[in-house]
Amino acid sequence: MDHRAQHEIPAEPIIPVDATGAGDTFAGILVAVLARSGPIDSRALLAATEAAAVTVSRPGTRSAFPTREEIQAILARYDLA
């Protein structure tokens, strides 16, 4: 992925409930992927977007974050587990 290029990642189709914590979830997934496997690519962005969508679809802050199992499933879908 060229760090100088723009990339458009589609949003997950969800019914938003509470956007609190979505950015934290998104950033957390990106940092985790970076720490585990190196450079950020479109798979990492897609996984982070999906995880943030989980957070937005639930009320609350910390209680809305995806569970460890949900995160593992998301990462596996993008071959990042």
ZIUR-V292755 format. One record per residue. RES is the residue in one letter. SS is DSSP state (A for helix, B for strand, O for the rest). NEAR is the number of other ideal C-beta (glycine too) atoms within 10 Angstrom. D_CENTER is the distance of its C-alpha to the mean C-alpha in whole Angstrom. Layout:
res->RES ss->SS near->NEAR d_center->D_CENTER
res->RES ss->SS near->NEAR d_center->D_CENTER
//
This chain:
res->M ss->O near->11 d_center->17
res->D ss->O near->6 d_center->20
res->H ss->O near->7 d_center->19
res->R ss->O near->4 d_center->21
res->A ss->O near->6 d_center->20
res->Q ss->O near->5 d_center->18
res->H ss->O near->11 d_center->15
res->E ss->O near->6 d_center->14
res->I ss->O near->12 d_center->11
res->P ss->O near->7 d_center->12
res->A ss->O near->10 d_center->11
res->E ss->O near->14 d_center->10
res->P ss->O near->6 d_center->14
res->I ss->O near->14 d_center->14
res->I ss->O near->6 d_center->16
res->P ss->O near->10 d_center->15
res->V ss->O near->13 d_center->17
res->D ss->O near->14 d_center->16
res->A ss->O near->11 d_center->13
res->T ss->O near->15 d_center->14
res->G ss->O near->19 d_center->11
res->A ss->A near->20 d_center->9
res->G ss->A near->11 d_center->9
res->D ss->A near->14 d_center->9
res->T ss->A near->22 d_center->6
res->F ss->A near->19 d_center->4
res->A ss->A near->12 d_center->7
res->G ss->A near->18 d_center->8
res->I ss->A near->25 d_center->5
res->L ss->A near->16 d_center->7
res->V ss->A near->13 d_center->10
res->A ss->A near->17 d_center->10
res->V ss->A near->21 d_center->10
res->L ss->A near->12 d_center->13
res->A ss->A near->8 d_center->15
res->R ss->A near->11 d_center->15
res->S ss->A near->15 d_center->15
res->G ss->O near->9 d_center->16
res->P ss->O near->9 d_center->15
res->I ss->O near->16 d_center->12
res->D ss->O near->14 d_center->12
res->S ss->A near->12 d_center->11
res->R ss->A near->16 d_center->10
res->A ss->A near->24 d_center->7
res->L ss->A near->19 d_center->7
res->L ss->A near->18 d_center->7
res->A ss->A near->24 d_center->4
res->A ss->A near->23 d_center->2
res->T ss->A near->18 d_center->4
res->E ss->A near->24 d_center->5
res->A ss->A near->24 d_center->4
res->A ss->A near->25 d_center->5
res->A ss->A near->19 d_center->7
res->V ss->A near->19 d_center->9
res->T ss->A near->26 d_center->9
res->V ss->A near->20 d_center->11
res->S ss->O near->16 d_center->13
res->R ss->O near->17 d_center->15
res->P ss->O near->9 d_center->17
res->G ss->O near->12 d_center->17
res->T ss->O near->12 d_center->15
res->R ss->A near->9 d_center->15
res->S ss->A near->9 d_center->16
res->A ss->A near->19 d_center->13
res->F ss->O near->20 d_center->10
res->P ss->O near->21 d_center->9
res->T ss->O near->9 d_center->12
res->R ss->A near->8 d_center->13
res->E ss->A near->8 d_center->14
res->E ss->A near->13 d_center->11
res->I ss->A near->20 d_center->8
res->Q ss->A near->13 d_center->11
res->A ss->A near->13 d_center->12
res->I ss->A near->21 d_center->8
res->L ss->A near->21 d_center->9
res->A ss->A near->11 d_center->12
res->R ss->A near->13 d_center->12
res->Y ss->O near->18 d_center->11
res->D ss->O near->9 d_center->14
res->L ss->O near->18 d_center->12
res->A ss->O near->13 d_center->13
//
